[in-house]
Amino acid sequence: MIIATVSDRKLKTMVGFLTLVMLCAVIGVQIGFTKGESMKKEDFQVSVNGQRVEFTLSPISKDGTWFVPLKPFAEQLGLKVEYPQGTEMMVLCGGVESELCVPLEFQSGDEGAIDIGGATYVPPAHISKTFGFQVYKPSENQLEIIHPTHLAPEFTLPDLEGTPRHLRDFRGKKTFLYVWGSW
């Protein structure tokens, strides 16, 4: 009789513990990443070739598009910034394959620059793609920008069912590639 009572207590304790674990898991999944204008600068992260870009001014979200301060971002990409006198634009020069110069106008769209309190902000994905970098978005608040020379060569291999799989489909995911052969 006493043994059955101890087992019931252990069972209740285990059920209570598992319920608590499940509750924490459900709450954690629902919290996820926040979107929009309520995000803090720590919430949006940009990395270039695996190096996180540190911003002294906070990135901002405007109409669903993230904007980052131009100067530290351009430096990380190796771009030069010029402000021609008498114009409402800037010119960014640099790039992956050749010296490319692109004018960038101040505007409210998701492809132009905006001025906030005397600081110039730009959309990092658009700028990166323009200059030949590969852009990956693993989550709503992360952006990975990679110089093409830092990427593995693209290839396609069949999986165990014979379905062709491309390496690019696994970007941003932990991937184990097991290759073997017999002769």
TIRO-2110 file (N, C-alpha, C; in Angstrom, 1 decimal):
// TIRO-2110
0.8, -1.2, 0.0, N, 1, A
0.0, 0.0, 0.0, CA, 1, A
0.9, 1.3, 0.0, C, 1, A
1.9, 1.3, 0.8, N, 2, A
2.8, 2.4, 0.9, CA, 2, A
3.6, 2.6, -0.4, C, 2, A
4.0, 1.5, -1.0, N, 3, A
4.7, 1.5, -2.3, CA, 3, A
3.9, 2.1, -3.4, C, 3, A
2.6, 1.8, -3.4, N, 4, A
1.7, 2.4, -4.4, CA, 4, A
1.6, 3.9, -4.3, C, 4, A
1.6, 4.4, -3.0, N, 5, A
1.5, 5.8, -2.8, CA, 5, A
2.7, 6.5, -3.3, C, 5, A
3.9, 6.0, -3.0, N, 6, A
5.2, 6.6, -3.5, CA, 6, A
5.2, 6.6, -5.0, C, 6, A
4.8, 5.6, -5.6, N, 7, A
4.7, 5.5, -7.1, CA, 7, A
3.8, 6.6, -7.7, C, 7, A
2.6, 6.8, -7.0, N, 8, A
1.7, 7.8, -7.5, CA, 8, A
2.3, 9.2, -7.3, C, 8, A
3.0, 9.4, -6.2, N, 9, A
3.7, 10.7, -6.1, CA, 9, A
4.8, 10.9, -7.2, C, 9, A
5.5, 9.9, -7.4, N, 10, A
6.6, 10.0, -8.5, CA, 10, A
5.9, 10.3, -9.8, C, 10, A
4.8, 9.6, -10.1, N, 11, A
4.1, 9.7, -11.3, CA, 11, A
3.6, 11.2, -11.5, C, 11, A
2.9, 11.7, -10.4, N, 12, A
2.4, 13.0, -10.4, CA, 12, A
3.5, 14.0, -10.6, C, 12, A
4.7, 13.8, -9.9, N, 13, A
5.8, 14.7, -10.1, CA, 13, A
6.3, 14.7, -11.5, C, 13, A
6.4, 13.5, -12.1, N, 14, A
6.9, 13.5, -13.5, CA, 14, A
5.9, 14.1, -14.4, C, 14, A
4.6, 13.9, -14.2, N, 15, A
3.6, 14.5, -15.1, CA, 15, A
3.7, 16.0, -15.0, C, 15, A
3.8, 16.5, -13.7, N, 16, A
3.9, 17.9, -13.5, CA, 16, A
5.1, 18.5, -14.2, C, 16, A
6.3, 17.8, -14.0, N, 17, A
7.5, 18.3, -14.7, CA, 17, A
7.4, 18.3, -16.2, C, 17, A
6.9, 17.3, -16.8, N, 18, A
6.7, 17.2, -18.2, CA, 18, A
5.7, 18.3, -18.7, C, 18, A
4.7, 18.6, -17.9, N, 19, A
3.7, 19.6, -18.3, CA, 19, A
4.4, 21.0, -18.3, C, 19, A
5.3, 21.2, -17.3, N, 20, A
6.0, 22.5, -17.2, CA, 20, A
7.0, 22.6, -18.4, C, 20, A
7.7, 21.5, -18.7, N, 21, A
8.6, 21.5, -19.9, CA, 21, A
7.8, 21.8, -21.2, C, 21, A
6.7, 21.2, -21.4, N, 22, A
5.9, 21.4, -22.6, CA, 22, A
5.4, 22.9, -22.6, C, 22, A
4.9, 23.4, -21.5, N, 23, A
4.5, 24.7, -21.4, CA, 23, A
5.6, 25.7, -21.8, C, 23, A
6.8, 25.5, -21.3, N, 24, A
7.9, 26.4, -21.6, CA, 24, A
8.2, 26.3, -23.1, C, 24, A
8.2, 25.1, -23.7, N, 25, A
8.4, 24.9, -25.1, CA, 25, A
7.4, 25.6, -25.9, C, 25, A
6.1, 25.5, -25.6, N, 26, A
5.1, 26.2, -26.4, CA, 26, A
5.2, 27.7, -26.3, C, 26, A
5.5, 28.2, -25.1, N, 27, A
5.7, 29.7, -24.9, CA, 27, A
6.9, 30.1, -25.7, C, 27, A
8.0, 29.4, -25.7, N, 28, A
9.2, 29.7, -26.4, CA, 28, A
8.9, 29.8, -27.9, C, 28, A
8.2, 28.8, -28.4, N, 29, A
7.9, 28.8, -29.9, CA, 29, A
7.0, 30.0, -30.2, C, 29, A
6.1, 30.3, -29.4, N, 30, A
5.2, 31.4, -29.7, CA, 30, A
5.8, 32.8, -29.6, C, 30, A
6.9, 32.9, -28.8, N, 31, A
7.5, 34.2, -28.7, CA, 31, A
8.3, 34.5, -30.0, C, 31, A
9.1, 33.6, -30.4, N, 32, A
9.8, 33.7, -31.7, CA, 32, A
10.5, 35.1, -31.9, C, 32, A
10.6, 35.6, -33.1, N, 33, A
11.2, 36.8, -33.4, CA, 33, A
10.1, 37.9, -33.6, C, 33, A
10.3, 39.1, -33.0, N, 34, A
9.3, 40.1, -33.2, CA, 34, A
9.6, 40.8, -34.5, C, 34, A
8.5, 41.4, -35.0, N, 35, A
8.6, 42.0, -36.3, CA, 35, A
8.3, 43.5, -36.1, C, 35, A
8.7, 44.3, -37.1, N, 36, A
8.2, 45.6, -37.2, CA, 36, A
9.0, 46.6, -36.4, C, 36, A
8.3, 47.7, -36.1, N, 37, A
8.9, 48.9, -35.5, CA, 37, A
9.2, 48.7, -34.0, C, 37, A
8.7, 47.7, -33.4, N, 38, A
8.9, 47.5, -32.0, CA, 38, A
10.3, 46.8, -31.7, C, 38, A
11.0, 46.4, -32.7, N, 39, A
12.3, 45.7, -32.5, CA, 39, A
13.4, 46.7, -32.1, C, 39, A
14.3, 46.2, -31.2, N, 40, A
15.4, 47.0, -30.8, CA, 40, A
16.6, 46.7, -31.7, C, 40, A
17.6, 47.6, -31.6, N, 41, A
18.8, 47.4, -32.5, CA, 41, A
19.4, 46.0, -32.3, C, 41, A
19.4, 45.4, -31.1, N, 42, A
19.9, 44.1, -30.8, CA, 42, A
19.2, 43.0, -31.5, C, 42, A
17.9, 43.3, -31.9, N, 43, A
17.0, 42.3, -32.5, CA, 43, A
17.4, 42.1, -34.0, C, 43, A
17.9, 43.1, -34.7, N, 44, A
18.3, 43.0, -36.1, CA, 44, A
19.8, 42.8, -36.2, C, 44, A
20.2, 41.8, -36.8, N, 45, A
21.7, 41.5, -36.9, CA, 45, A
22.1, 41.3, -38.4, C, 45, A
23.2, 42.0, -38.7, N, 46, A
23.7, 41.8, -40.1, CA, 46, A
25.1, 41.3, -39.9, C, 46, A
25.4, 40.3, -40.7, N, 47, A
26.8, 39.8, -40.7, CA, 47, A
27.3, 39.8, -42.1, C, 47, A
28.6, 40.1, -42.3, N, 48, A
29.2, 40.2, -43.6, CA, 48, A
30.4, 39.2, -43.5, C, 48, A
30.3, 38.2, -44.4, N, 49, A
31.4, 37.1, -44.4, CA, 49, A
31.6, 36.5, -43.0, C, 49, A
30.5, 36.4, -42.3, N, 50, A
30.6, 35.7, -40.9, CA, 50, A
31.0, 36.7, -39.8, C, 50, A
31.2, 38.0, -40.1, N, 51, A
31.6, 39.0, -39.1, CA, 51, A
30.3, 39.9, -38.9, C, 51, A
29.9, 39.9, -37.6, N, 52, A
28.8, 40.7, -37.3, CA, 52, A
29.1, 42.2, -37.4, C, 52, A
28.2, 43.0, -38.1, N, 53, A
28.4, 44.4, -38.2, CA, 53, A
27.9, 45.1, -37.0, C, 53, A
28.7, 45.9, -36.3, N, 54, A
28.3, 46.6, -35.1, CA, 54, A
27.9, 48.0, -35.5, C, 54, A
26.7, 48.4, -35.1, N, 55, A
26.2, 49.7, -35.4, CA, 55, A
26.2, 50.6, -34.2, C, 55, A
26.7, 51.9, -34.3, N, 56, A
26.6, 52.8, -33.2, CA, 56, A
25.2, 53.4, -33.1, C, 56, A
24.6, 53.6, -34.3, N, 57, A
23.2, 54.0, -34.3, CA, 57, A
22.3, 52.8, -34.6, C, 57, A
21.1, 52.8, -34.0, N, 58, A
20.2, 51.6, -34.1, CA, 58, A
19.7, 51.4, -35.6, C, 58, A
19.7, 50.2, -36.1, N, 59, A
18.9, 49.9, -37.3, CA, 59, A
17.5, 50.3, -37.1, C, 59, A
16.8, 50.6, -38.1, N, 60, A
15.3, 51.0, -38.0, CA, 60, A
14.5, 50.2, -39.0, C, 60, A
13.3, 49.9, -38.7, N, 61, A
12.4, 49.3, -39.6, CA, 61, A
11.4, 50.3, -40.1, C, 61, A
11.2, 50.4, -41.4, N, 62, A
10.2, 51.4, -42.0, CA, 62, A
9.4, 50.6, -43.0, C, 62, A
8.1, 50.6, -42.8, N, 63, A
7.2, 49.9, -43.8, CA, 63, A
7.7, 48.5, -44.1, C, 63, A
8.2, 47.8, -43.1, N, 64, A
8.5, 46.4, -43.3, CA, 64, A
9.9, 46.2, -43.9, C, 64, A
10.7, 47.2, -44.1, N, 65, A
12.1, 47.1, -44.6, CA, 65, A
13.0, 47.6, -43.6, C, 65, A
14.1, 46.9, -43.4, N, 66, A
15.1, 47.3, -42.4, CA, 66, A
16.1, 48.3, -43.1, C, 66, A
16.5, 49.3, -42.4, N, 67, A
17.5, 50.3, -42.8, CA, 67, A
18.6, 50.3, -41.8, C, 67, A
19.9, 50.3, -42.2, N, 68, A
21.0, 50.4, -41.3, CA, 68, A
21.8, 51.6, -41.6, C, 68, A
22.6, 52.1, -40.6, N, 69, A
23.4, 53.3, -40.9, CA, 69, A
24.5, 53.0, -42.0, C, 69, A
24.6, 53.9, -42.9, N, 70, A
25.4, 53.6, -44.1, CA, 70, A
26.9, 53.4, -43.8, C, 70, A
27.5, 54.3, -43.0, N, 71, A
28.9, 54.3, -42.9, CA, 71, A
29.5, 53.0, -42.4, C, 71, A
29.1, 52.4, -41.3, N, 72, A
29.7, 51.1, -40.9, CA, 72, A
29.4, 50.0, -41.8, C, 72, A
28.2, 50.0, -42.4, N, 73, A
27.8, 49.0, -43.3, CA, 73, A
28.7, 49.0, -44.6, C, 73, A
28.8, 50.2, -45.2, N, 74, A
29.6, 50.4, -46.4, CA, 74, A
31.1, 50.0, -46.1, C, 74, A
31.6, 50.3, -45.0, N, 75, A
33.0, 50.0, -44.6, CA, 75, A
33.1, 48.4, -44.6, C, 75, A
32.2, 47.8, -44.0, N, 76, A
32.2, 46.3, -43.9, CA, 76, A
32.2, 45.6, -45.3, C, 76, A
31.5, 46.3, -46.2, N, 77, A
31.4, 45.7, -47.6, CA, 77, A
32.6, 46.2, -48.5, C, 77, A
33.4, 47.1, -48.0, N, 78, A
34.5, 47.6, -48.7, CA, 78, A
34.1, 48.6, -49.8, C, 78, A
33.0, 49.3, -49.5, N, 79, A
32.5, 50.3, -50.5, CA, 79, A
32.9, 51.7, -50.1, C, 79, A
33.2, 52.6, -51.1, N, 80, A
33.5, 54.0, -50.8, CA, 80, A
32.2, 54.8, -51.0, C, 80, A
32.0, 55.8, -50.1, N, 81, A
30.8, 56.6, -50.2, CA, 81, A
31.2, 58.0, -50.6, C, 81, A
30.6, 58.6, -51.6, N, 82, A
30.8, 60.0, -52.0, CA, 82, A
29.5, 60.7, -52.0, C, 82, A
29.5, 62.0, -51.6, N, 83, A
28.4, 62.8, -51.6, CA, 83, A
28.6, 64.0, -52.6, C, 83, A
28.2, 63.9, -53.9, N, 84, A
28.4, 65.0, -54.9, CA, 84, A
27.7, 66.2, -54.4, C, 84, A
28.4, 67.4, -54.5, N, 85, A
27.9, 68.7, -54.1, CA, 85, A
26.7, 69.1, -54.9, C, 85, A
25.7, 69.7, -54.3, N, 86, A
24.6, 70.2, -55.0, CA, 86, A
23.6, 69.1, -55.4, C, 86, A
23.7, 67.9, -54.9, N, 87, A
22.7, 66.9, -55.3, CA, 87, A
22.1, 66.3, -54.1, C, 87, A
20.9, 65.7, -54.3, N, 88, A
20.2, 65.0, -53.2, CA, 88, A
20.5, 63.5, -53.3, C, 88, A
21.7, 63.1, -53.5, N, 89, A
22.1, 61.7, -53.6, CA, 89, A
23.5, 61.5, -53.1, C, 89, A
23.8, 60.2, -53.1, N, 90, A
25.2, 59.8, -52.8, CA, 90, A
25.6, 58.8, -53.8, C, 90, A
26.9, 58.5, -53.9, N, 91, A
27.4, 57.5, -54.9, CA, 91, A
28.2, 56.5, -54.1, C, 91, A
27.9, 55.2, -54.3, N, 92, A
28.6, 54.1, -53.6, CA, 92, A
29.5, 53.5, -54.7, C, 92, A
30.7, 53.2, -54.4, N, 93, A
31.7, 52.6, -55.4, CA, 93, A
32.3, 51.4, -54.7, C, 93, A
32.5, 50.4, -55.5, N, 94, A
33.2, 49.2, -55.1, CA, 94, A
32.5, 48.0, -55.7, C, 94, A
32.6, 46.9, -55.1, N, 95, A
31.8, 45.7, -55.6, CA, 95, A
32.7, 44.5, -55.7, C, 95, A
32.0, 43.4, -56.0, N, 96, A
32.6, 42.1, -56.0, CA, 96, A
33.5, 41.8, -57.2, C, 96, A
33.0, 42.1, -58.4, N, 97, A
33.7, 41.7, -59.6, CA, 97, A
34.5, 42.9, -60.2, C, 97, A
34.1, 44.1, -60.1, N, 98, A
34.8, 45.2, -60.7, CA, 98, A
34.4, 46.5, -59.9, C, 98, A
35.0, 47.5, -60.2, N, 99, A
34.7, 48.8, -59.5, CA, 99, A
33.5, 49.4, -60.1, C, 99, A
32.4, 49.2, -59.4, N, 100, A
31.1, 49.7, -59.9, CA, 100, A
30.7, 50.9, -59.0, C, 100, A
30.2, 51.9, -59.7, N, 101, A
29.7, 53.1, -58.9, CA, 101, A
28.2, 53.2, -59.2, C, 101, A
27.4, 53.3, -58.1, N, 102, A
26.0, 53.4, -58.2, CA, 102, A
25.5, 54.6, -57.4, C, 102, A
24.7, 55.5, -58.1, N, 103, A
24.1, 56.6, -57.4, CA, 103, A
22.9, 56.1, -56.6, C, 103, A
22.7, 56.7, -55.4, N, 104, A
21.6, 56.3, -54.5, CA, 104, A
21.0, 57.5, -54.1, C, 104, A
19.7, 57.7, -54.5, N, 105, A
19.0, 58.9, -54.1, CA, 105, A
18.3, 58.8, -52.7, C, 105, A
18.1, 59.9, -52.1, N, 106, A
17.4, 59.9, -50.9, CA, 106, A
15.9, 59.9, -51.2, C, 106, A
15.2, 58.9, -50.7, N, 107, A
13.8, 58.7, -51.0, CA, 107, A
13.2, 57.9, -49.9, C, 107, A
11.9, 57.7, -49.9, N, 108, A
11.2, 56.9, -48.9, CA, 108, A
11.0, 55.4, -49.3, C, 108, A
11.4, 55.0, -50.5, N, 109, A
11.2, 53.7, -50.9, CA, 109, A
12.1, 52.7, -50.2, C, 109, A
12.0, 51.4, -50.6, N, 110, A
12.9, 50.4, -50.0, CA, 110, A
14.2, 50.2, -50.7, C, 110, A
14.4, 51.0, -51.7, N, 111, A
15.7, 50.9, -52.5, CA, 111, A
16.6, 52.1, -52.3, C, 111, A
16.1, 53.2, -51.8, N, 112, A
16.9, 54.4, -51.6, CA, 112, A
17.4, 54.6, -50.2, C, 112, A
18.1, 55.7, -50.0, N, 113, A
18.6, 56.1, -48.7, CA, 113, A
17.6, 57.0, -48.0, C, 113, A
17.6, 57.0, -46.7, N, 114, A
16.8, 58.0, -46.0, CA, 114, A
17.7, 58.7, -45.0, C, 114, A
17.4, 59.9, -44.7, N, 115, A
18.1, 60.7, -43.7, CA, 115, A
17.3, 60.8, -42.5, C, 115, A
17.9, 60.4, -41.3, N, 116, A
17.2, 60.5, -40.0, CA, 116, A
18.2, 61.2, -39.1, C, 116, A
17.8, 62.4, -38.7, N, 117, A
18.6, 63.2, -37.8, CA, 117, A
20.1, 63.4, -38.2, C, 117, A
20.2, 63.6, -39.5, N, 118, A
21.6, 63.9, -40.1, CA, 118, A
22.4, 62.6, -40.4, C, 118, A
21.8, 61.4, -40.1, N, 119, A
22.5, 60.2, -40.4, CA, 119, A
21.8, 59.5, -41.6, C, 119, A
22.6, 58.9, -42.5, N, 120, A
22.1, 58.3, -43.7, CA, 120, A
21.9, 56.8, -43.4, C, 120, A
20.7, 56.3, -43.7, N, 121, A
20.4, 54.9, -43.6, CA, 121, A
20.1, 54.3, -44.9, C, 121, A
20.4, 53.0, -45.1, N, 122, A
20.2, 52.3, -46.4, CA, 122, A
19.7, 50.9, -46.1, C, 122, A
19.0, 50.4, -47.1, N, 123, A
18.5, 49.0, -47.0, CA, 123, A
19.6, 48.0, -47.3, C, 123, A
20.1, 47.2, -46.3, N, 124, A
21.3, 46.4, -46.5, CA, 124, A
21.2, 45.4, -47.6, C, 124, A
20.0, 44.7, -47.7, N, 125, A
19.9, 43.7, -48.7, CA, 125, A
20.0, 44.2, -50.1, C, 125, A
19.3, 45.3, -50.4, N, 126, A
19.3, 45.9, -51.7, CA, 126, A
20.7, 46.4, -52.1, C, 126, A
21.4, 47.0, -51.2, N, 127, A
22.8, 47.5, -51.5, CA, 127, A
23.7, 46.3, -51.7, C, 127, A
23.6, 45.3, -50.9, N, 128, A
24.5, 44.1, -51.1, CA, 128, A
24.3, 43.4, -52.4, C, 128, A
23.0, 43.2, -52.8, N, 129, A
22.8, 42.5, -54.1, CA, 129, A
23.3, 43.4, -55.2, C, 129, A
23.1, 44.7, -55.1, N, 130, A
23.5, 45.6, -56.2, CA, 130, A
25.0, 45.4, -56.5, C, 130, A
25.8, 45.2, -55.4, N, 131, A
27.3, 45.1, -55.6, CA, 131, A
27.8, 43.7, -55.7, C, 131, A
26.9, 42.7, -55.9, N, 132, A
27.3, 41.4, -56.3, CA, 132, A
27.5, 40.4, -55.1, C, 132, A
27.1, 40.8, -53.9, N, 133, A
27.1, 39.9, -52.7, CA, 133, A
25.9, 39.0, -52.7, C, 133, A
26.1, 37.9, -52.1, N, 134, A
25.0, 36.9, -51.9, CA, 134, A
24.3, 37.3, -50.6, C, 134, A
23.0, 37.3, -50.5, N, 135, A
22.2, 37.7, -49.4, CA, 135, A
21.3, 36.6, -48.9, C, 135, A
21.4, 36.2, -47.6, N, 136, A
20.6, 35.2, -47.1, CA, 136, A
19.9, 35.7, -45.9, C, 136, A
18.6, 35.4, -45.7, N, 137, A
17.8, 35.8, -44.6, CA, 137, A
17.3, 34.6, -43.8, C, 137, A
18.2, 34.2, -42.8, N, 138, A
17.8, 33.0, -42.0, CA, 138, A
16.6, 33.2, -41.1, C, 138, A
16.3, 34.4, -40.8, N, 139, A
15.1, 34.7, -40.0, CA, 139, A
14.7, 36.2, -40.2, C, 139, A
13.6, 36.6, -39.6, N, 140, A
13.1, 37.9, -39.8, CA, 140, A
14.1, 39.0, -39.3, C, 140, A
14.9, 38.6, -38.4, N, 141, A
15.8, 39.7, -37.8, CA, 141, A
17.3, 39.4, -38.0, C, 141, A
17.6, 38.5, -39.0, N, 142, A
19.0, 38.3, -39.4, CA, 142, A
19.2, 38.4, -40.9, C, 142, A
20.3, 38.9, -41.2, N, 143, A
20.7, 39.0, -42.6, CA, 143, A
22.2, 38.6, -42.7, C, 143, A
22.4, 37.7, -43.6, N, 144, A
23.8, 37.2, -43.8, CA, 144, A
24.2, 37.7, -45.2, C, 144, A
25.3, 38.4, -45.3, N, 145, A
25.8, 38.9, -46.6, CA, 145, A
27.2, 38.2, -46.8, C, 145, A
27.3, 37.6, -47.9, N, 146, A
28.5, 36.9, -48.2, CA, 146, A
29.1, 37.2, -49.5, C, 146, A
30.4, 37.5, -49.5, N, 147, A
31.2, 37.7, -50.8, CA, 147, A
31.2, 36.3, -51.5, C, 147, A
30.9, 36.3, -52.8, N, 148, A
30.9, 35.0, -53.5, CA, 148, A
32.1, 34.1, -53.3, C, 148, A
33.3, 34.7, -53.1, N, 149, A
34.5, 33.9, -52.9, CA, 149, A
34.5, 33.1, -51.6, C, 149, A
33.6, 33.5, -50.7, N, 150, A
33.5, 32.8, -49.4, CA, 150, A
32.5, 31.7, -49.4, C, 150, A
31.9, 31.4, -50.5, N, 151, A
30.9, 30.4, -50.6, CA, 151, A
31.5, 29.1, -51.2, C, 151, A
30.9, 28.0, -50.7, N, 152, A
31.3, 26.7, -51.3, CA, 152, A
30.8, 26.7, -52.8, C, 152, A
31.5, 26.0, -53.7, N, 153, A
31.0, 25.9, -55.0, CA, 153, A
29.6, 25.2, -55.1, C, 153, A
28.8, 25.7, -56.0, N, 154, A
27.4, 25.1, -56.1, CA, 154, A
27.5, 23.7, -56.7, C, 154, A
26.8, 22.8, -56.1, N, 155, A
26.7, 21.5, -56.7, CA, 155, A
25.3, 20.9, -56.4, C, 155, A
24.9, 19.8, -57.2, N, 156, A
23.7, 19.1, -57.0, CA, 156, A
24.0, 17.6, -56.9, C, 156, A
23.4, 17.0, -55.8, N, 157, A
23.6, 15.5, -55.6, CA, 157, A
22.2, 14.9, -55.3, C, 157, A
22.0, 13.7, -55.7, N, 158, A
20.7, 13.0, -55.4, CA, 158, A
20.7, 12.6, -53.9, C, 158, A
19.6, 12.6, -53.3, N, 159, A
19.4, 12.1, -51.9, CA, 159, A
19.2, 10.6, -52.0, C, 159, A
18.9, 10.0, -50.8, N, 160, A
18.7, 8.6, -50.8, CA, 160, A
17.5, 8.1, -51.6, C, 160, A
16.5, 9.0, -51.9, N, 161, A
15.4, 8.6, -52.7, CA, 161, A
15.6, 9.0, -54.2, C, 161, A
16.8, 9.6, -54.5, N, 162, A
17.1, 9.9, -55.9, CA, 162, A
16.7, 11.3, -56.3, C, 162, A
16.1, 12.1, -55.3, N, 163, A
15.7, 13.5, -55.6, CA, 163, A
16.9, 14.4, -55.6, C, 163, A
17.1, 15.1, -56.7, N, 164, A
18.3, 16.1, -56.8, CA, 164, A
18.2, 17.1, -55.7, C, 164, A
19.2, 17.3, -54.9, N, 165, A
19.3, 18.3, -53.9, CA, 165, A
20.4, 19.3, -54.2, C, 165, A
20.1, 20.6, -54.1, N, 166, A
21.1, 21.6, -54.4, CA, 166, A
21.7, 22.1, -53.1, C, 166, A
23.0, 22.4, -53.1, N, 167, A
23.7, 22.9, -51.9, CA, 167, A
23.0, 24.2, -51.4, C, 167, A
22.6, 25.1, -52.4, N, 168, A
22.1, 26.4, -52.0, CA, 168, A
20.8, 26.2, -51.2, C, 168, A
20.0, 25.1, -51.3, N, 169, A
18.8, 24.9, -50.6, CA, 169, A
19.0, 24.7, -49.1, C, 169, A
20.3, 24.4, -48.7, N, 170, A
20.6, 24.2, -47.3, CA, 170, A
21.3, 25.4, -46.7, C, 170, A
21.4, 26.5, -47.4, N, 171, A
22.1, 27.7, -46.8, CA, 171, A
21.4, 28.1, -45.6, C, 171, A
22.1, 28.4, -44.5, N, 172, A
21.6, 28.8, -43.2, CA, 172, A
21.1, 27.7, -42.3, C, 172, A
21.2, 26.5, -42.8, N, 173, A
20.8, 25.3, -42.0, CA, 173, A
22.0, 24.4, -41.7, C, 173, A
22.0, 23.8, -40.5, N, 174, A
23.0, 22.8, -40.2, CA, 174, A
22.9, 21.7, -41.2, C, 174, A
23.9, 21.3, -41.9, N, 175, A
23.9, 20.3, -42.9, CA, 175, A
25.1, 19.4, -42.7, C, 175, A
24.8, 18.1, -42.7, N, 176, A
25.8, 17.1, -42.7, CA, 176, A
25.9, 16.4, -44.0, C, 176, A
27.0, 16.5, -44.7, N, 177, A
27.2, 15.9, -46.0, CA, 177, A
28.1, 14.7, -45.8, C, 177, A
27.5, 13.5, -46.1, N, 178, A
28.2, 12.2, -46.0, CA, 178, A
28.5, 11.7, -47.3, C, 178, A
29.7, 11.7, -47.8, N, 179, A
30.1, 11.2, -49.1, CA, 179, A
30.9, 9.9, -48.9, C, 179, A
30.6, 8.9, -49.6, N, 180, A
31.4, 7.7, -49.5, CA, 180, A
31.4, 7.0, -50.9, C, 180, A
32.3, 6.1, -51.1, N, 181, A
32.4, 5.4, -52.3, CA, 181, A
33.0, 4.0, -52.1, C, 181, A
32.8, 3.2, -53.1, N, 182, A
33.5, 1.9, -53.0, CA, 182, A
34.0, 1.5, -54.4, C, 182, A
35.1, 0.9, -54.4, N, 183, A
35.7, 0.6, -55.7, CA, 183, A
35.9, -0.9, -55.8, C, 183, A
END
